[in-house]
Amino acid sequence: MEFEPVIGLEIHTQLATASKLFCGCSTAFGAPPNGNTCPVCMGLPGVLPVVNRRAVELAVRLGLAAHCRIRLDSQFARKNYFYPDLPKAYQISQYDRPLCEGGYVDVAVNGHTKRVRLTRIHMEEDAGKLVHEGRDPNASYVDLNRAGTPLVEIVSEPDIRSAEEARLYMEHVHTLVTDLGVSNGNMEQGNLRADANVSLRPKGSDTLGTRAEIKNVNSFRFVQQAIEYEIERQRAELLEGRSIVQETRLFDPLSRTTYAMRSKEEAHDYRYFPEPDLPVLRLEQAWVEQVRAGLPELRKARAARFQGIGLSEYDANILVKDPEKAAFFETSVAPIFRGGRIPSTEEILSAGGINEKESAATKAIANWINGELSAKLNADGTRISDHKRLAEGIGELVGMISKGEISGKMAKEVFDVMYAEGKAPAQIVQERGLQQVSDVAALETLVAQVIADNPEQVAQYRGGRTKVIGFFVGRIMQATGGQANPGLVN
């Protein structure tokens, strides 16, 4: 029998706030154990939580970007369970009235677009952390620094059909939350992790199979490996005529296998009820629209705009992968266009596109950024934001090449000095006498002299060996110290 995987992901993302969800404790990573704690996040008696407004704003920002419906009357709930790192013996989360409902994200999968629907995006606090390294090897130590850290949980519908699709979806969500500034996305610090719900059903069937949940997978590669193993494990069980047990499992990266942790809880096991210490979270629609108006341009839209001004899809995607590099490119090319800014996609379409000169310049600037500049950044380990003065300089350098003021070879020399000293290209050309010789009369005199001095090569050329023209051009370039305009010389 042939089976079809049915997969849904629950992605937990830490919000990029300076303080926790219900208290003023820092969310900074790396503090001493239990250093970022207070009576509120430690769950001591008599304390009351207060919602972090910035966390709500970031969650709404993500919901809007993911096409969700924003509830104006969402509510927090208590999720009751016992675990040593959960100080209150319940987690403040959201259940039947989440902040963001529905929505979807579109993921590029093997050249086509895969739409993954969302069930909801809800807010919740994180638990603490159990540590098993200490003086007593038989003891577990509790660090509550993460307790109360603000999270959103992005719950997908079971629309994913392979382990690769799950990985690509998780990568897309990571890109989305980091581009929006919703999360730092540092997976090594626990900023983003996923629970994968995996089941199999006979191919062509609409009935969902019994699912297993793989908890707390914190890398793209591990998500794919865990799901691949789980699909094969369940397939083997079903082919042997055994039933799948609904359970929570963990992934072992060393063996690339999953193993049972506990039986899977249902919602009623958590005894959800409205959080009595927090009122209904009421938002104004006008405020939601303010958040919508402040959404940044997302990577896909930015890449499309860059392609609209002449870049290839490949070059555009390289630039937008790094927001700092994309911003650097925008600064470099802005002077090329009317008004000193890149036109929007709508403006480009209404104008019937851009002209050849503008297109050539944008391509040349992208080549310098993705080529020479990126090579230098990789070599010395600096970031492009450390070289902001170069942004306008590269645009000026490309302009000097197109006007014939310097050659491509000279430009590389000029660029090296620009990078090292931060000077403008025109200043470097003047100081070093690198102006390209484009005086027709002067070059004609040199050409006549080279022809007169090399009768043997002249005879070869007239006899049909046209490639010998390179010899003459080389002589001219040598005579001018490489400053002759090679196009004009030819």
C-alpha angles and dihedrals in degrees: 000000000000117000133202121214117231113198136179128177131213105200118195113204126186111227117235097245128136093225137038127272099260105016141035098257117129121258092205114139122237102033118146113274111289090000095123097054141109136173091277099055091036089057097235118171120271099023125124128210123232119199118245105237093204091056090054091050093051092048091051090048090056092045092053093048089050092052093247127155108248113222112222090201107041121160138210120230138193115248105199122211137123124242128143094244093052103084098190094042086238135067123225104230138135126261126162096009105044123175094243125033131189119345133133145225126219116223128193108235120176094329098317135084119256115197114211113193121217126223094198147316112229136178125239143154123255125239125235127261134259114223121199098187116091147096093300113054090197094055133085117217123209122222112187097186090110094044108115095015108150116252138172119209114212107203117195129201114247091268099125117101107184142029090248092054089051091053093047091048092051091048090050092051090049090052091047097051094045095046089051092048088237093125138010087229094213101156094186088062093047096256092136131021136151143221112209122208110202131182137154131222133179110277110265094022122122094202115104118232127225109286135218120206119219107205133217104355108174107190137055092234093049092050090056093044094047093050093045090054093044092051091053092044093053092043091054091048093050094046088053089054095249125134123243113246116225103236147135114256136187129219123234108206093197096058094025089227136120124229135192118270104170142325112287116261123223125217092263090058089067093053093220116203133161113283103253095202095058127060123223109290103242120191130188116234089224090059091049089053090051089055090048091052090053096054112125123235108273124232097255093051092046092051090050090052091050090050088052091063095052109281123131118244089250095053093043092052092049090054098046093048086074112046091200091053091047091051090048090053091050091053091048097051100036096090090057092069133065112271092021096270139093109262119241121253089256092052091049092051094047090050091050093246133301128297126261094254093055092045093050092049095050091049091049093050091049089051092053092048097044092040123030097017096045090049091054093046091052092047097053098030096236129136126244089241087066089065104048092141089066094063097080091033094062091053090050091048092053089049091053091052093050091049091052093243092126134012126241090254092052090047091062090053090048091048092053089056092044090054095046100040106021093232125149115259094239090055092050093048091050095045093048099037093239098146112140115244107239098154104128095203093050092048093047089056091052092046092052091050094049091049091049092048095051110048093154092060090044089056091049091052092048088049090061104269093125094167088075086080085086089064092057093046090050091053091052092048090048091050092051097043090249092302100112116109100254094205092053092045091054 
